[in-house]
């Protein structure tokens, strides 16, 4: 190894940290066995190992400072007795740079180093409030791996960077990344080998005989493309880096996303055996080193209160299923920055029930459309990476996971889906039209609800997984996002963009505070009101599947803004009486079917007939001061061509 000197080191930070003149190494050893460091050059162990002696030990932490070595030249592992293992704090993992195909190959992993110098070019985390966020969930590999993605560096951080113009055009300003830290993507039949991997311990001088048949490597049971397992949490996944430099490439990705006004949220999954202090160190490290904007925490023993009360993370979004708010905000304190976010499935399940027209769903729908919390953000989604895509939600009654090799028992059976009359793909035009309308209805729920909308990547253009609702092992065209769907489902894509733009343009759809049903803004009308076949009176019985929601508040220009959205998930047409607003007329903006605003001269009331399973969005247009309120309201026709009567009858049957 050449000349080097060993001095007493610092116990923290744990792992290996490059400093002036050398590298500080710190590891935990709770046993009395001898321990130390093994150095490698390009995977070849150097002749001399470095041992920690008693003077290098503080409690159960052993630490030394090694002078005369450079991070560029060496890789390393730790050892305790005869056990050689990879540093769980390693900032880079060497030995798994190529995505695994499933064939058994002996992994020889080592800890590596990241270049600590990086030019962030003045970019910083964006701190976009929850109420202004448009979130987008994706898997880095599957998002651009398909040939139709038209990116050069498919399935990588670089490939995701190539899609930034697309994300901006769509209107997304926050992406949620499924695990991008280093994990082993092979799942093995051998429980012994799996346990060894999960314990982050590798016997580099041993091959498990159970994995070899007649001298040939045994195939892995299946791939794990998602990474929800124990992992090397401090290191970006090397096979996601096109450049071969995962640390630098991930930072460049974050920097370029920030330049374009897009936040980066990372998912972290922690099994029960992961220590809570270790989890906190992981989150702090990614915030400091990689400038991420937030984390979505998954696992049953995540120290949420510890993370949420960490001063360093006071401006970092922290999302999970629940929080102990009385511990985080004692004495009913109100946070200066709303950084916590509820991430729950209830919106998804209730909205799916309403979408397919189930009975007794209108009150749940009413609740979710206005749901907000003074201390936490509320994340809403119709679909997520687990379960059906939006297209499959309206095309399949049951899951079709046979290709996963688990006899179709994996994945949830609780899909709350409706195939619109035919299981799987259909060439019938009226079935296709109904499915498209149902997808648009679901998207309308998502982007007109209070809270933070989360869109699953590919749903904006009808991506399908052929009925597979658990694509964790499908590293193929089933699991990859098919970008050619944009040309086949242009109407879905354009409608999604229109919804996102409309939401951004109308603050009443994404308030930071809860709606009160009072005249909060001094407009002469409540900020939120419900309507139905009569104005100011909604039908909320168990039979009801339709409701009109009116918002009155302030626009971006601080003028009075009135919106009315009529939702009808019944299989029959429903008439909505429109509330009369002084000096305003109701004008159809857009919706999922062609509907017309009319005026009943006899009853002196405006109304709109909303066709089966459709939504109409109306804007209150202020009349010029020189004009009196017209006796007949203008008729505004929307773009989408409706089904003819024969098609409607066939569809609803």
C-alpha positions in Angstrom: 0.0 0.0 0.0 3.0 2.3 0.2 3.7 4.6 3.1 0.9 5.5 5.5 0.5 6.5 9.1 -2.2 5.6 11.6 -3.4 8.1 14.2 -6.3 8.2 16.6 -9.5 9.0 14.7 -12.9 10.6 15.4 -15.9 8.4 16.2 -18.3 10.4 14.2 -19.3 10.4 11.4 -19.4 6.6 11.2 -18.0 5.0 8.1 -15.3 6.5 6.0 -14.9 10.3 5.6 -12.2 11.9 3.4 -10.4 14.7 5.2 -7.3 16.8 4.6 -4.3 14.5 4.6 -6.1 11.2 4.7 -9.3 9.3 5.6 -11.1 8.8 8.9 -12.6 5.3 9.5 -15.1 4.6 12.1 -17.0 1.4 12.7 -19.1 -0.3 15.4 -17.9 -3.5 17.0 -19.9 -4.7 20.0 -17.8 -7.9 20.3 -14.3 -8.5 21.7 -13.1 -10.0 18.4 -10.3 -8.2 16.6 -11.5 -5.9 13.8 -10.1 -3.6 11.2 -10.0 -2.5 7.6 -9.2 -4.3 4.3 -8.1 -2.1 1.4 -8.5 -3.1 -2.2 -7.2 -1.7 -5.5 -9.7 -2.5 -8.3 -11.1 -5.4 -6.2 -7.7 -6.9 -5.3 -7.0 -7.1 -1.6 -3.8 -5.4 -0.5 -1.3 -7.4 1.4 -1.6 -5.7 4.7 -4.8 -5.2 6.8 -5.1 -2.5 9.3 -6.3 -3.5 12.8 -8.0 -1.4 15.4 -6.4 -1.7 18.8 -7.7 -0.8 22.2 -6.5 2.8 22.0 -8.6 3.3 18.9 -11.8 2.3 20.7 -14.4 4.5 22.4 -17.3 2.5 23.8 -18.2 0.2 20.9 -16.9 2.5 18.2 -13.5 1.8 16.7 -11.9 4.7 14.8 -8.6 5.6 13.2 -7.3 8.3 10.9 -5.1 6.9 8.1 -2.7 9.4 6.5 -1.0 8.8 3.1 -3.9 7.2 1.2 -6.2 8.8 -1.3 -9.9 8.0 -2.0 -9.2 7.7 -5.7 -6.9 4.7 -5.3 -8.7 2.5 -2.8 -11.8 0.7 -1.9 -12.4 -0.9 1.4 -14.4 -3.3 3.6 -14.4 -3.8 7.4 -13.8 -7.1 9.2 -14.7 -8.5 12.7 -13.0 -11.8 13.3 -13.4 -13.9 10.2 -16.4 -12.0 9.0 -15.8 -9.5 6.2 -18.6 -7.0 5.5 -19.4 -3.9 3.6 -19.6 -0.6 5.6 -23.3 0.1 6.1 -22.3 3.8 6.0 -20.4 3.5 2.7 -21.1 6.5 0.5 -20.6 4.4 -2.6 -20.9 0.7 -3.3 -18.5 -0.9 -5.8 -19.2 -4.2 -7.4 -22.9 -3.9 -8.5 -22.6 -1.4 -11.3 -24.4 -3.4 -13.8 -28.1 -4.2 -13.5 -28.5 -7.9 -12.7 -30.2 -10.1 -15.2 -31.2 -12.8 -12.7 -28.3 -15.2 -13.3 -26.3 -16.0 -10.2 -22.9 -14.3 -10.1 -20.9 -14.0 -7.1 -21.2 -10.4 -5.8 -18.0 -9.0 -4.4 -19.1 -5.6 -2.9 -16.8 -3.0 -1.4 -17.2 0.4 0.0 -16.1 3.3 -2.1 -15.8 7.1 -1.9 -17.6 10.0 -3.4 -15.9 13.2 -4.6 -16.9 15.7 -1.9 -16.5 18.7 -4.3 -19.6 19.5 -6.4 -20.7 22.7 -8.0 -24.3 23.2 -7.1 -24.3 26.4 -9.2 -26.3 28.2 -6.6 -29.2 25.8 -6.5 -30.9 24.9 -3.2 -33.9 22.9 -2.2 -37.1 24.6 -3.4 -39.4 24.4 -0.4 -42.6 24.3 -2.5 -45.6 24.4 -0.1 -47.8 21.3 -0.2 -50.8 23.2 -1.5 -48.8 24.3 -4.6 -47.1 20.9 -5.3 -48.0 18.7 -8.2 -46.3 15.4 -7.3 -45.3 12.6 -9.7 -44.2 9.1 -8.6 -41.8 7.1 -10.7 -39.2 4.4 -10.8 -35.9 5.6 -12.3 -35.2 2.5 -14.3 -38.7 1.7 -15.6 -39.5 5.3 -16.4 -37.2 5.5 -19.4 -36.1 1.9 -20.0 -38.7 1.3 -22.8 -37.5 1.9 -26.4 -40.3 4.4 -26.9 -38.9 6.8 -24.2 -36.5 8.2 -26.9 -33.8 9.0 -24.4 -30.2 8.2 -24.9 -29.4 6.9 -21.4 -32.3 4.6 -20.7 -33.1 3.6 -17.2 -30.7 6.0 -15.5 -30.5 9.3 -13.7 -29.2 10.8 -16.9 -32.3 9.4 -18.7 -34.5 11.1 -16.1 -32.7 14.4 -16.7 -33.5 14.0 -20.4 -37.2 14.0 -19.5 -37.1 17.3 -17.6 -38.6 19.3 -20.5 -41.5 16.8 -20.6 -42.1 17.1 -16.8 -42.2 20.9 -17.1 -44.6 20.8 -20.0 -46.9 18.5 -18.1 -46.9 20.8 -15.1 -45.2 18.6 -12.5 -43.1 20.4 -9.9 -42.2 17.6 -7.5 -41.1 14.0 -8.3 -41.2 11.1 -5.8 -38.5 8.5 -6.5 -39.0 4.9 -5.6 -35.8 3.6 -3.9 -32.6 4.9 -5.6 -30.1 3.8 -3.0 -28.0 0.7 -3.5 -29.9 -2.6 -3.2 -29.5 -6.1 -4.5 -32.0 -6.7 -7.2 -31.9 -10.5 -7.2 -34.2 -12.6 -5.1 -32.9 -16.0 -4.2 -34.4 -19.4 -3.4 -31.7 -19.9 -0.7 -32.9 -18.4 2.6 -29.3 -18.5 3.9 -28.0 -16.4 1.0 -31.0 -14.0 1.2 -30.4 -13.5 5.0 -26.7 -12.9 4.3 -27.6 -10.2 1.8 -30.1 -8.6 4.1 -27.6 -8.5 7.0 -25.2 -6.7 4.7 -22.6 -9.3 5.4 -20.7 -11.0 2.6 -18.3 -14.0 3.0 -16.1 -13.1 0.0 -14.2 -16.4 0.3 -17.2 -18.6 0.2 -19.8 -19.7 -2.4 -23.0 -21.2 -1.1 -23.2 -24.7 -2.6 -27.0 -24.5 -2.7 -26.7 -21.9 -5.5 -24.7 -24.2 -7.8 -26.1 -27.1 -9.8 -23.6 -29.4 -11.6 -21.0 -26.6 -11.5 -23.3 -24.1 -13.2 -24.8 -21.0 -11.5 -28.3 -21.3 -10.3 -30.9 -18.8 -11.6 -32.2 -16.2 -9.1 -35.8 -16.8 -8.1 -36.8 -13.4 -9.6 -35.7 -9.8 -9.8 -36.7 -7.2 -7.3 -37.0 -4.0 -9.5 -38.3 -1.8 -6.7 -35.9 -2.2 -3.8 -38.2 -2.3 -0.8 -35.8 -4.3 1.3 -32.8 -3.8 3.5 -30.1 -1.9 1.5 -27.0 0.2 1.5 -28.9 3.4 2.4 -26.0 5.9 2.0 -25.1 5.1 -1.6 -26.9 6.0 -4.8 -27.7 2.9 -6.9 -24.7 2.4 -9.2 -26.6 0.7 -12.0 -28.8 3.8 -12.3 -25.8 5.9 -13.2 -25.0 6.0 -16.9 -21.7 7.8 -16.2 -20.3 5.2 -13.8 -20.2 7.9 -11.2 -23.5 7.5 -9.2 -22.8 10.1 -6.6 -22.0 12.8 -9.1 -24.8 11.9 -11.5 -27.4 11.9 -8.8 -26.3 15.3 -7.7 -26.4 16.6 -11.3 -29.9 15.2 -11.6 -31.1 17.0 -8.4 -29.4 20.2 -9.5 -31.0 20.2 -13.0 -34.4 19.4 -11.6 -34.1 22.3 -9.1 -33.1 24.6 -11.9 -36.3 23.8 -13.6 -38.4 24.2 -10.5 -38.9 20.5 -9.7 -38.4 19.1 -6.2 -36.9 15.7 -5.4 -38.7 13.5 -2.9 -37.1 10.1 -2.0 -38.8 7.0 -0.8 -37.0 5.0 2.0 -38.1 1.6 3.2 -36.8 0.4 6.5 -37.4 -3.2 7.8 -38.1 -3.6 11.5 -34.4 -4.6 12.4 -33.0 -1.2 11.2 -32.0 0.9 14.2 -33.7 4.2 14.6 -30.6 6.3 15.1 -29.2 4.9 11.9 -32.4 5.9 10.1 -32.1 9.5 11.3 -28.5 9.7 10.1 -29.5 8.4 6.7 -32.1 11.1 6.2 -29.8 13.8 7.4 -27.0 12.6 5.1 -29.2 12.8 1.9 -30.5 16.2 2.8 -27.0 17.6 3.4 -25.1 15.8 0.6 -27.7 15.6 -2.1 -30.0 18.6 -1.4 -33.2 16.5 -1.6 -36.4 18.3 -0.8 -38.2 15.6 1.1 -38.6 12.0 2.1 -41.4 9.4 2.1 -40.8 7.1 5.0 -42.0 3.5 4.8 -41.7 0.8 7.4 -43.4 -0.2 10.7 -40.7 1.1 13.1 -39.6 4.3 11.5 -38.8 7.0 14.2 -41.1 9.6 12.8 -41.2 11.8 15.8 -37.4 11.8 16.1 -37.1 12.7 12.4 -39.9 15.3 12.5 -38.3 17.1 15.5 -34.8 17.1 14.1 -33.8 20.8 13.7 -31.8 20.1 10.6 -34.9 18.9 8.8 -37.1 21.8 9.7 -37.6 22.7 6.0 -37.6 19.2 4.6 -40.9 17.5 3.6 -41.5 14.4 5.7 -44.3 12.1 4.5 -45.6 9.0 6.0 -48.9 7.3 7.0 -49.2 8.9 10.5 -47.6 11.2 13.0 -47.8 11.6 16.8 -48.6 15.3 16.5 -48.9 15.8 20.3 -45.3 14.8 20.5 -44.1 16.8 17.5 -46.2 19.9 18.3 -46.7 19.9 22.1 -49.2 22.4 23.6 -51.1 22.5 20.3 -48.3 24.5 18.6 -48.7 25.5 15.0 -45.7 24.8 12.8 -43.9 27.7 11.1 -43.4 25.6 8.0 -45.9 22.8 7.1 -43.4 20.1 6.4 -45.2 16.9 7.5 -47.5 15.2 5.0 -50.1 12.4 5.5 -49.6 9.7 2.9 -52.6 7.4 3.1 -54.6 5.1 0.9 -58.1 6.2 2.0 -58.5 8.8 -0.8 -57.6 6.2 -3.4 -60.1 3.6 -2.1 -63.0 6.0 -1.6 -62.5 7.7 -4.9 -62.4 4.4 -6.8 -65.7 3.4 -5.2 -67.3 6.6 -6.3 -65.8 6.4 -9.8 -67.5 3.1 -10.5 -70.8 4.3 -9.1 -71.0 2.4 -5.8 -73.8 3.2 -3.4 -73.3 5.2 -0.3 -70.1 7.0 -1.5 -71.2 10.6 -1.9 -70.4 11.7 1.7 -66.9 10.2 1.5 -66.3 12.0 -1.8 -67.6 15.2 -0.3 -65.1 14.8 2.6 -62.0 14.1 0.5 -62.7 17.0 -1.9 -62.3 19.5 0.9 -60.0 17.6 3.2 -57.1 19.7 4.6 -55.1 19.8 7.8 -53.7 22.8 9.6 -50.5 21.0 10.6 -49.9 18.6 7.8 -50.1 18.3 4.0 -52.5 15.7 2.7 -51.3 13.6 -0.3 -54.0 12.4 -2.6 -53.7 9.7 -5.3 -56.0 7.5 -7.3 -53.2 5.0 -8.2 -49.7 4.3 -7.0 -46.9 2.0 -7.9 -48.6 -0.8 -5.9 -51.9 -1.8 -7.7 -53.4 -1.1 -11.1 -52.3 1.8 -13.3 -55.2 4.2 -14.2 -55.8 2.5 -17.5 -55.9 -1.0 -15.9 -58.2 0.3 -13.2 -60.9 0.9 -15.8 -60.0 -2.2 -18.0 -59.7 -5.1 -15.5 -62.0 -6.5 -12.8 -59.2 -8.6 -11.3 -55.4 -8.8 -11.2 -53.4 -10.8 -13.8 -50.1 -11.4 -12.1 -49.3 -14.9 -13.5 -46.0 -13.8 -15.1 -44.7 -12.9 -11.6 -44.3 -16.7 -11.0 -46.3 -16.7 -7.8 -49.5 -18.4 -9.1 -51.3 -15.0 -9.1 -51.4 -14.9 -5.3 -49.2 -11.9 -5.0 -50.5 -8.3 -5.2 -53.7 -7.0 -3.6 -57.1 -8.4 -4.4 -58.7 -5.2 -3.2 -58.6 -3.2 -6.4 -62.1 -1.6 -6.5 -61.8 -1.6 -10.3 -64.4 -1.8 -13.1 -63.6 -3.0 -16.5 -66.5 -1.1 -18.2 -68.0 -4.3 -19.5 -65.1 -6.2 -21.0 -62.0 -7.7 -19.3 -58.8 -6.4 -20.8 -58.3 -4.8 -24.1 -61.4 -4.2 -26.2 -61.8 -3.0 -29.8 -65.4 -1.9 -29.2 -65.4 1.9 -29.7 -68.0 2.6 -27.0 -66.0 0.6 -24.4 -62.9 2.5 -25.3 -64.7 5.8 -25.1 -66.2 5.0 -21.7 -62.8 3.9 -20.4 -61.3 7.2 -21.5 -64.1 9.1 -19.9 -63.6 7.2 -16.6 -59.8 7.9 -16.7 -60.6 11.6 -17.2 -63.1 11.5 -14.3 -60.5 10.0 -12.0 -58.0 12.6 -13.0 -60.6 15.3 -12.4 -61.2 14.0 -8.8 -57.4 14.1 -8.2 -56.7 17.6 -9.5 -59.9 19.4 -8.2 -59.5 18.1 -4.7 -57.9 20.1 -1.9 -54.6 18.6 -0.7 -51.6 17.6 -2.8 -52.2 15.6 -6.0 -49.8 12.7 -6.7 -49.8 11.3 -10.2 -48.4 7.8 -11.1 -45.9 8.1 -14.0 -47.6 7.1 -17.2 -51.2 7.5 -16.0 -51.3 10.9 -17.8 -51.3 9.0 -21.1 -52.9 5.7 -20.2 -49.9 3.5 -19.6 -50.9 -0.2 -19.0 -49.3 -3.1 -17.2 -51.7 -5.6 -18.8 -53.6 -6.2 -15.6 -50.5 -6.8 -13.5 -51.0 -5.0 -10.2 -47.6 -5.9 -8.7 -44.9 -5.4 -11.2 -42.0 -5.5 -8.7 -40.3 -8.3 -10.7 -41.1 -7.2 -14.3 -38.0 -5.7 -15.7 -39.5 -5.8 -19.2 -42.2 -4.1 -21.3 -44.9 -5.1 -18.7 -43.2 -3.0 -16.0 -41.7 -0.3 -18.1 -43.6 2.9 -19.0 -44.7 2.7 -22.6 -44.3 6.2 -24.1 -46.0 5.3 -27.3 -49.3 5.5 -25.4 -49.1 9.3 -25.8 -50.0 9.0 -29.5 -52.7 6.4 -28.8 -54.2 8.3 -25.9 -53.6 11.9 -26.8 -56.9 13.0 -25.4 -56.0 11.7 -21.9 -52.6 13.4 -22.0 -54.0 16.7 -23.1 -56.8 16.5 -20.6 -54.3 15.9 -17.8 -52.2 18.9 -18.8 -55.4 21.0 -19.0 -56.4 19.9 -15.4 -53.0 20.7 -14.0 -52.9 24.1 -15.6 -56.5 24.8 -14.4 -55.6 23.9 -10.9 -52.6 26.2 -10.8 -54.6 29.0 -12.3 -57.4 28.8 -9.6 -56.2 29.2 -6.0 -59.5 28.1 -4.6 -58.7 24.5 -5.7 -55.4 24.4 -3.7 -55.7 26.5 -0.6 -53.3 26.3 2.3 -56.1 26.6 4.8 -59.3 24.6 5.2 -62.5 25.8 3.5 -65.0 27.1 6.0 -68.4 27.2 4.2 -68.6 30.8 5.4 -68.1 34.1 3.5 -64.4 34.0 4.4 -63.3 36.3 1.5 -66.1 38.9 1.7 -67.6 37.8 -1.7 -71.1 37.7 -0.5 -71.1 33.9 -0.8 -69.5 31.0 1.2 -66.1 29.8 0.1 -67.5 26.3 -0.3 -71.1 25.2 -0.9 -72.9 22.1 -2.2 -75.7 21.9 -4.8 -77.7 19.4 -6.7 -81.0 19.2 -8.5 -81.8 22.4 -6.5 -79.3 25.2 -5.9 -77.9 25.2 -2.4 -79.3 21.8 -1.7 -77.3 18.7 -2.4 -78.7 15.1 -2.4 -76.5 13.3 0.1 -78.5 10.1 0.6 -76.9 6.7 0.1 -78.5 6.5 -3.4 -76.9 9.7 -4.6 -74.0 9.6 -7.0 -74.0 13.3 -8.1 -73.1 16.6 -6.4 -72.3 20.1 -7.4 -69.5 22.0 -5.6 -69.2 25.8 -5.8 -66.1 27.8 -4.7 -66.1 31.5 -4.1 -62.9 33.3 -3.2 -59.9 35.2 -4.6 -58.2 34.7 -7.9 -54.5 35.1 -8.6 -55.2 38.8 -9.4 -57.0 39.1 -6.0 -60.4 39.6 -7.7 -63.5 37.6 -6.9 -63.4 34.1 -8.3 -66.4 31.7 -8.7 -66.1 28.0 -9.8 -68.7 25.4 -10.1 -67.9 21.7 -10.7 -70.7 19.2 -11.3 -69.8 15.5 -10.7 -72.2 12.8 -11.9 -71.0 9.2 -11.5 -74.5 7.9 -12.0 -75.4 5.8 -15.1 -78.2 8.2 -15.9 -78.2 11.9 -16.8 -78.6 14.3 -13.8 -79.8 17.9 -13.9 -78.0 20.5 -11.7 -79.6 23.8 -10.8 -76.9 26.5 -10.9 -76.8 29.0 -8.0 -77.5 32.6 -9.2 -74.5 34.9 -8.6 -75.1 38.6 -8.9 -73.5 40.1 -12.0 -72.0 36.8 -13.0 -73.0 34.2 -15.6 -71.9 30.5 -15.6 -69.7 29.5 -18.6 -68.6 25.9 -19.2 -64.8 25.7 -19.2 -64.2 22.0 -20.0 -65.2 18.6 -18.7 -65.3 14.9 -19.6 -68.4 15.1 -21.8 -70.3 17.7 -23.9 -72.8 19.5 -21.6 -74.6 22.8 -22.0 -75.6 25.6 -19.6 -79.2 26.7 -20.3 -81.7 29.1 -18.6 -85.3 28.2 -17.7 -87.3 31.3 -18.5 -90.3 30.1 -16.5 -88.5 29.1 -13.3 -85.9 31.9 -13.7 -83.1 29.5 -13.0 -80.0 28.3 -14.8 -79.2 24.6 -15.0 -76.9 22.1 -16.7 -77.7 18.6 -17.7 -74.7 16.4 -16.9 -74.5 13.2 -18.8 -73.9 9.8 -17.3 -70.5 9.3 -15.7 -69.2 12.7 -16.5 -68.0 16.0 -15.0 -68.5 19.6 -16.0 -66.3 22.5 -14.8 -67.8 25.9 -15.0 -66.4 29.4 -14.3 -68.4 32.4 -13.1 -67.8 35.1 -15.7 -68.3 38.7 -14.5 -70.5 40.8 -16.7 -69.4 44.2 -17.9 -70.7 47.0 -15.7 -72.6 48.4 -18.6 -74.6 45.2 -19.0 -77.4 44.0 -16.9 -77.7 40.3 -16.0 -79.0 38.6 -19.2 -82.4 36.9 -19.2 -80.9 34.0 -21.1 -77.5 32.6 -20.1 -75.1 32.0 -22.9 -74.8 28.5 -24.2 -71.3 27.1 -24.1 -70.5 23.8 -25.8 -67.5 21.7 -24.7 -65.1 20.0 -27.1 -65.4 16.3 -26.5 -67.9 14.5 -28.8 -70.5 12.7 -26.8 -71.6 9.1 -27.4 -74.7 8.7 -29.5 -77.9 7.3 -27.8 -77.3 3.8 -29.1 -73.7 3.7 -27.7 -74.8 5.1 -24.4 -77.5 2.4 -24.0 -75.1 -0.4 -24.9 -72.4 0.9 -22.5 -74.6 1.4 -19.5 -76.1 -2.1 -20.0 
